[in-house]
Amino acid sequence: MNAPFALLASALLLTGASTVFAASSVDLTVQGLITPSACTPSLSSGGVIDHGKVAAKDLSPVNWTGLGDHTLQLNITCEAPTLLALQGVDNRGGSPDAYNGYGLGLVDGKKLGMYLLSLDNATSGGAPISVLESRDSGLTWQESFSGDVMPRAHLASFGDSSTGSWAPTPVQNVTSDMKVTTMIGPTAGMNLANEIPILGSATVEVKYL
């Protein structure tokens, strides 16, 4: 009479042990997708904007000093129609506005200034196409209007609202104006006795959706 009870008790103990073990583990999944189509971005003028020499006396000690807007042509060429997005990466750092701006470095530990990027007048295959932005890593999209900056934390893409909501469209050849607005911060406290390089560096990455 005791043997069946002992076997049942052992089974219950084993079941309990298995449950405890499972709760102490976690699964890992590594996944992705290899796309057969690759896209190559390029910028006019080799992606270089040269402000030349700026006199220190022309910079405001208390206000921002704009160095003007410059426009480059961004071109993206894909091997086939591709869903893509763009994201800016600041290689230099030190921007006073780390959300929207790209830095120009430091002067004695003080942030020199920043530049802003914006996309406008985009065409796909020669036809106008809207510039889009996503603030949630591509989950939702909205139209980006002329003059809207391209924050580093956002994704940019190209598409329309033909499906009832804004969404990226597969593109093969896209061109767009990329406006670069450079500003020097208030110079009070900066040591400008020697020449200071204005040196910003950013990478525009193509991300496949």
N, C-alpha and C positions, 0 to 999 in steps of 0.2 A: 504494500500500500504506500510505503514511503518512497519507493523508487520513482514512480511517475511524478510525484511532487518535487523530488530533487531535480529531475530532468527539466521540469517546467521552471523551477527557480533558476537553474543554470541558464536556460534560454532567455529568461527575462534579464538576467544580469548581463549576458552578452549583448542583448539588444540595447540596454542602457549604455553599455560601454561604447558601442558603435555610434550611438547618438552623440555622446560626449565628444568622441573623436572627430565626427563630422563637423561639429560646431567649432572646433579648433582649427579648421582648415579653410582655405579659400582658393577658388579657381582663378587662373590667369589665362586670358585669351589674347593672342597677338594676331592682329588682322590688318588688312590693307587691300589695295587694289592697284595692280600694275596697269597703267594706261598705255595703249599703243601710240597715242598722239602726244608729241612734245611741243611746247611753245617757247619761242625765243623773244624776249623783250629787248628793245634798244631805245636809246635816247639820242636826239640830235646833238650836235656839237660835242660828241663824246661824253655827254652827261656832265659837262663842266660849265659852271657859271663863274666868271671872273669879275669881281667888283673893282679890281685895280686897287690903287692906293686911296685911302680915305683919311683926310686930315683929322687929327684928334680934336682940334678946336671946333670942328663942325659937328661933333657929337654932343648931345645934351647930357649934362651930369645928373639931371633929375627926371628926364622923360625918355621914352623910346625914340630912337632915330631910325627911320626907314631908309634902306638903301635901294629902294625901288623894286619893281616886279620884273621878273624875266620869265619868258615862256619857252619851254622846250617842246619838241614833238616826241611823244611816246608812241612807239610802234610795237605791236605784238603780232608775231607771225606763228601760226600753228600748222602742223602737218595735215590736220583735218579739223572740222568744226568741233570745238572743245568747250566744255563748261569750266570756267576759270575765275579766279579772284586775284586781287593784288593786295599786298600788305607791305607797308614801309617799315624798315628796320633802321634805327639810328645807330650808326657805327661810331659816332663821336661822343654823344652824351652831353650832359651839362646844360640842357635846355631849361629855362625858367618855367616853361609850361610843358611838363613831361608828358601830358596827355595828347596835346595837339602838335607841339613843336618838336623840331629836330635841332640839337644843340650845336654850338659853334666852339665849344671848349671853354676853358677857364683862364682867367687872368688873376694870378695870385690868389687862387681859390674862389674868385668871384665869377659868376656865369657871364660870359661875354654877350650872349644874345641867342637868337634862334632864327630858323626859317620855317615857313609853312608851305605845304604842298596842296595843290588842288587840281582836279581834272575837269576838263570842259571841252565842248565841241567834239564829242566822240563820233566816229563813223565806223561802221562795220561793212566791209565790202563796198565802200563808197557811199553807203546810205547812213543817214543819221541814226544814232542809237543812244539811249539814255544811259547816263552814269548812275550806278546804284551804290548804296552803302549798306553794310550790315553791322549792327552794334552787338550782336550776340553770336559771333563766330559762324555766321552763315545760316542760322536757323530761320531768320526773317530778314527781309530786304525792304528798302525804301528808296525813292528817287533822291539823288543828290543834285541839288540845284547849283547853278553857276555861282562860283565864289565860295562854295562850301569847302572847308579844308578837309584834308585826308588824314584824320588822326591815326596815330600808330596803332591804337587799340582796335581800330575798325578794319573791316575788309571792304574793298572796292571791287565792283564788277560792272558788267554791261548787259542790259536787257530791256524788258518792256513789261507791260501789265496786261498782255493779251489773254492771260489765263484768269484774269479777275484780280490778281494781286501782283505786285512787283516781284520779278524773279529773273535771275541771270539766264541769258540765252547762249547757246553754243555759238562760238565765233571762231573764225579762222584767220582773218586779217582785220586788226583793229588799229586805228590811229586816234590819238587824243592829245589835246593841248595839256601840258603839265606846267602850271604856273608856280613859280617859286618866289616867295616873298621873304626877303631877308631883313632882319631888324637887329640893331645893336641896343642892348639894355642901357639903363642909366649908368654913366661912367663914374659917378662919385665913388671914391674908394678904390678905383682901378689905377694901377701904375701904368701910365701911358707914356712914360719917358722914353721908352724904346719901341721899335716897331713890333706890333702884335699881329700875328697871322690870323686872318679870318679863314677858318678851315672847318667846314662842315662835311660830313660824309654819311651817305645813306644808301641803303640797298632796297630796291623795289623787287619783292619776291613774287613769282607766279605760283599760286596754289591751285591745284586741280580739285574741282568739286565733284 
